[in-house]
Amino acid sequence: MASTEAPFRRTLGLFDTTAVVIGAIIGVGIFFTPGEVARLAGSENRALLAWVLGGCVAALGAFTFAQLGRLYPRAGGQYDALRDAWGPALAFLYAFCVLTAVLPGSVAVIARITAANLAVAVTGEALSPAGEQGLALALVVGALLANVAGARVGAGIGNVTVVIKTAVLLAIAGLALFVGPGAPAAPAAESATTAAAHSATPGLLGLFVALIPAMFAYGGWQQALWMGGEVKDAERTLPRAILLGVAVVVAVYLAAAWAFFALLGFEGVTSARALAAEAVGRALPGVAERAVALAVAISALGVLNVQFLTGPRLTWAMAADGRFFSVFARIGARTGTPGPAIGLLGALSVFVLLVGTDGVGALTAWVVVLDALFFGLTGLAVLRLGRRTARWILLAGGFALLEFACVVASVLDPGVQRSALGGALWLGAAGVAYALTRRRLRPTGGV
């Protein structure tokens, strides 16, 4: 098979790579999705169980991707694994969907969230729609330029934001321990609980439906694998960083999910319009809105930066394999970064920002359905590539099974069928793109 190895500069150590894992996962999801998980689950215990199950999936994914990090310690490693296991068409479908839909949509939504919360944190007032869009565009351009300048620059931004946002979530858990159980529910909140319980899908299917928004918050550990070409001693560092990063996130997320229920109760979590602000406001009234807005802005800025730090390496791998336009396989001689691929992500993200986005809710299930499908196939790729021992059948096979269960739940549950259909349509469009490009492009064996 063609190699996508190229002269990237291996400048990232264990802390940098672990920060990429944590920074790619902890974004804006944990500040918003717990309410959706609770509504879909129908009770606090089932909601917490969904977060635990999501942590189990993330842990299995960490072991699976750690093994792939050993096998493919280079840029765009997941692309290579999918190609070698299932053929170039499926690898192209994944990279193309990430490039054209998942990343630009995520960048656009995250940039808007960063801009909106940054304005509230600094001025105490919301921006106009035009002002928010303008600031979001500036943030996208800034993240683009920082990551074109070098992986070391992008990783430095990620390191700082990871420390801050992890500390914020742990502080919320500390507040919950200090303040104690949430206040008794008001009658209106009780009606919200009843409505949530009635709208929840019962049984095992309902648990997996509630898992979908939880997995949106947990998603992102795979992005460290895309950075393999810039990691020192990647065969050892990548697996350790993935396992360590996911372990930190699972612990932080479970603490945060518990804290939201402890501070607000089930009723408060399901009815909250600004979950984190309301939770902090119960313990620290008067300062919560601006403090939490700053925390969300920093967290969102960190994950925005990670998209430009990692995502273009997947596009680079596809181009270096001869399956995409060769210009996107170029690496800057001075910067050591895939500038054209970074620029392409920026252009697509700006386009989505200008056209308009519907917010986090429009992306959550849609992204998870696509990710779950390809994550499951990536898990099976470990087995197909020769790791068929009982250990890997349990770890990688179990990971794939749980990911496919999320896909099945999205197809069966009426509430998220529309998102599943959107993912299927985009896969079809990616298939058409592959059929068109393979007639014009020829694999080059790397650039």
N, C-alpha and C positions, 0 to 999 in steps of 0.2 A: 504494500500500500504506500501511497505517497506520504512523505513526512511533511509536517507543518513546522518543523524546527527552524529557527531563524535567530539571528544575532540580537535577541533582546538582552538587556543588561540585567544581570541577576543582582539586584540591590536590596531586596526585601528579606528581612529576617523573620524569626518566629513571631515576635510581637507584632510586626507590621502585618504579617499574613493572618494572624489570629484576629487582628483588628479589622481586616477586610471581611472575614467571616461574620464577626459580630456586627460590624457596620452595615453589611448587606442585609442582615436579618432585622435588626432593631431599627425600624424606620418610623413610619406614622401609624402602622397597623395596630400596634399594641395600645395606642391612645384612643382608638376608635372601635376596633372589632370586638372587644369583650362584650359590649352591649348587644351586638348582632349575634354573637355566639350564645349569649344568654337567652335571647328571644327565640332562637331556633331550637335551643335545648329544652326550654320550658321550665327549668328549675335550676337552682344554684348548684346542686350536686352534679346534675348532668352536664352543666356548663363547665364546672371544674374538671369533670371526667373527660370532656372534649379537649380541654387544654392539656391534661395528662396524656391522652392518646396522641395529641399533636406532638407533644414532647417525645413520645416513644417513636413516632414516625421520623421525627428529626434526628433522633439518636441512631436509628437504623440507617437513615440516609447518610449520617456522618460516617459510620463505619463503611458503608458502600462507597462513598465518594473518597474516603481516605484510601481505600484499596485502589481506586482508579488513579489517585494522586501518585501512588507508587508505580503504577503501570504507565501513566502518561504524565510525567513531570515536565510538561512544556505548555506553551500558550495554547489556549483553546482545547484543553485535554478532553473535555466532554464531547466535543465534536469528533475528535479522533476515535474515541471509544465507541460512539454510536455508528460511525462509519465502518470501523473494523468489525463490529458485531452484526450490523444489520444492513450495511451497504450505504453508498453515498447519497442515495435519494432520501433516506430517512434522516441522515445527519443534516442534509441541506434543509429539509422541512423544519427541523428544530431551530437551526441557526437563523433561517429566514424569518420564522415567526417571532423569534426573540428580537431580531433587528428591526422588523417593520411594524410590530404591534406591541409586544410586551414592554420593551425598553422605552420606546418613544412615549407610549401612553403613560407608563409609570413616571418617567421624567417630567412630563407635562403636569400631571396631577401633583407630584411631590413638589415641583417648583411653585405651583400656586399655593399649596399648603404652607410652604416655607415663607412665601411672600406675605400671605395673610397673617400668619402668626408673628412674623417679624415686625410687621406694622403695629399690631396690638401691643407687643412687648415694648416697643420703643416709644410709641406715641399714646398708647391707650385707646386708639381709635382704629376702626377698620378703614382700609383703602377703598377708593372707588373701583369699580370693575376694570376700568382702563388703567388705573394706577397699579392695581394688583397684577394685571397682565404684563405691564411694563417692567415691574420689579422682577416678576417671574422670568421674563426673557433675559434680563440682566444676570440673574442667578445662573441660568443655563449657560449663557456665554462665558461667565466667570468660571464655572466648573469645567467647561470645555477647554478653555485656555490653560487652566491650571494643570490639567491632565495631559495636554499636548506638550507642556513644558517638561514633563518627566514623571515617571512612576513614583519617584521619591517625593515629589511635590504633592501629588494626589494622595499618597499614603500618609504623608504628614498631616494633611487636613483630616483624613479619616481617623488617625490615631487620637487627635484632640477631641473630635466630636464623639467618638466611641466612649472615651473615659467620662465625658460629661453626661451623655444620655444614659449610660449604665448607672451612674451615680444617682441620677434623677429618679429612675424607676426603683432603685433600692431605697431611696429616701421616702418615696410614697409608701413602700412596704413598712418602713420604720414608723411613719406616721400612723399607719393602721395599728401597729403594735402599741403605740403610745396612746392613741385616742380610744381604742377599743371598738366593740361592735357598733354597727350603724344605728341610727335613731329608728324608733318604731315607724312603720310605714303609715303614711296618711291614707285616707280612704281612696283618693284619686290614684295613688300609687298602687293600692291593692287592686283596683280595676285593671291597671296596666299589667300587673302580675297575672291576673286571670286571663286577660287577652293573650299574653305571651304563652301561657300554658296551653290555651286552646289552639293557638296558631302553630305550635310546635308539632313536628312530625313525630309520631310515637315510635317506640321500639329502636332496633339497631339502625334502621335506615335514618331515623331522626338524629341519632348520635353522629352518623357520618355526614349528614347534612350540616349539623352544627360544627363539624370538624373543618368544613370548607373555609369559612372566614378565619378560623384559627390557623389553618395552614397558610393562608395569605400572610398572616403576621409572622409565621415561622419561616417562610420561604426566603431563600437567598444564600444558603450555605454552599451551593454549587458554584458560586461566582469566584471563590478562591481557586477552584480548579482551572478557571479560564486564565488565571494569572500565573500559571506554573512556569512560564518562560522567564519571569522576572524574580523568582524566588531562589534564594541561596540554598544549596543542597536540597533541591526540591523533593527528591524521593523520600527524604526523612521529614523535612519541614512541613510540606503540604499535609500529609496525614495527621501529624501532631496538631497543626493549626486548626484543621477542620474539626477534629475531635474536641479539642480544648474550647474552641469558639462556640460550638453547638452546646457543649455542656454548660458554659456560662449563660448562654441565652435561655436554655430550658429552665435553669434555676431562677433567673431573673424574671422570666415570663410567668412562671407558676407563682412566684412571690407577688408580682404585680396583679395578676388575676385575682388571687386571694384578697389582696389589699383593697381592690375596688369593691368587692362584695362586703368586706369587713367595714369599710367606711360608709357605703351607701345602701347596703342591703340589696337583695335581688331586684326589688321594685325600683330602687334608685338607678341601678345599673341599666335595666332595660328601658327606662324612660329618660335617661340623661341625654341632653343635647350636646353637652361638652363634658364628656365623662371624666377626664383627668382633672379638669378645672373644678368640677363639682366635688370630686373626691378630695382634692387638696383643700378646697374652700371649706369643707366641714371641719378641718383641723386648723386651718389658717385663714379665717375669713378676712376679706379685704385686700389680700395680696395674691390670691390664687390665680385670677384671670391672667394678669400680666406675667407672673412667674411661670405658669404652665405654658403660656403662649411662647415664652422664650425657650422653654425646654423642648416644646414640639418643633419650634423653628430650628434649633440646633440639631435635633434628631433627624429632621427631614433634610436639612442641609448635608448631614453626613451621608445619608443614603443616596441623595442626589449625586454627591461626589463619587460614590462607589459605582454608580451606573456607568459613569464615564471612565472610571479606572479599570473596570473589568469587562463590561459588555463588548467594547470594540475588539477585544482580543478574540472573541468568538467569531466575529465578522472577519477578522484577519485570517483565522484558521480556515474558514470556508474559502476565502479568496486564494490563500497560499496553496490550498489543495486543488486549485484550478476550477472550482465550482462556482466562483463569483468573479466579478471584474478584477483584473490583476492590480489595478491602481490601489485597491483597498488592502493589498498584501504588502505595501511599502512601509518601511520603518525608517524614521528620521535618523540620519547619520549622527546628528548632534544630540538629539533628545532621546533616541532609543525607544520612541513610542510610535504606535501605528496611527500617525496623524490623520491620514485620509479616512480611516475607519472611525476615528473619534469625531471628525468633522461631519461624516455622514449621519452618525447618531444625533449630533447636534442639530443638523438641518431637519431631520425628520421630527425631532422633538419640538423645534420651533414651529414647524408646520402644524403639529397637533395643537400647540398652544394657541396659534392664531385662529385655527378652525374652531377650537373650543373643546372643552372636556366637561364631563358630567360629575366629576369628583371620584372619590375613592370607591364609593358603592358601585359605580359603573365598571370598575376594573376587577373587584375582589374575586367573585366567583369565576369570571371569564379567564383571568390569569391562572387561577388555581387549577381549573380544568385542563388547560393546555399544559401547565407545568406537571400536573399529576400524571398525565398520559406519558410524557417524555421521561419523567423521573422513573416511572415504572419500567419503561423500556431500558433506561440506563441501568437500573438495578439488575434486570435480566441480562444485560450485556456483560456484567461481571461473571455470571455463570457461563454465558456463551463463549467468553474469552478464556475459559479453562479453569476457573475457580469453582469447581463443582464439589468441594468437600462439604460435609454435613454442616460445618460452621457457616460457610457462605451461602448454602441453600437456606439456612435459617435467617441469616442477616439480610443478604441481598434479596433473597426470595420473599422474605417477610415484608421487607420495604416495598418491593414491587406490588405485592398483594394488597397492602394497605393503600398505596397510591391508586391502584386500579379500582379499589372499592370507592374512593372519592369520585372517580369518573362515573362509575355506575350510579352512585347516589345522585349525582348531578343530572343524570339522564332520567332517573325514575321520579325525582321530586319535582312537582310542578313549579315550585318557587325558583328553581335555578335552571330549569330546562332551557330557558331562553339563552342563558350564558353558555351552556353546553353547545347549543346550536351555533352561536357566534363563533366559538372556537372551531367547530367543525367546518364552517364556511371559510374561515381564515386558512385552515389546513388545506382546503380545496384550492384556494387562491395560491398558496405556496406550491402546491403540486403543479399548477399551471406554469408558475414561474420557473420551476425546475425543468419542466419539459421544454420551455422556450430557451433557457440559458444553456442547457447541455448541448444544444445544437450549435451554439456559437462559441462555446468555451471548451478548452481542452485541458485536462489535468496537466499541471506543470511539474509536480513533484516538489513544490515549495519554492519560495522566492528568497 
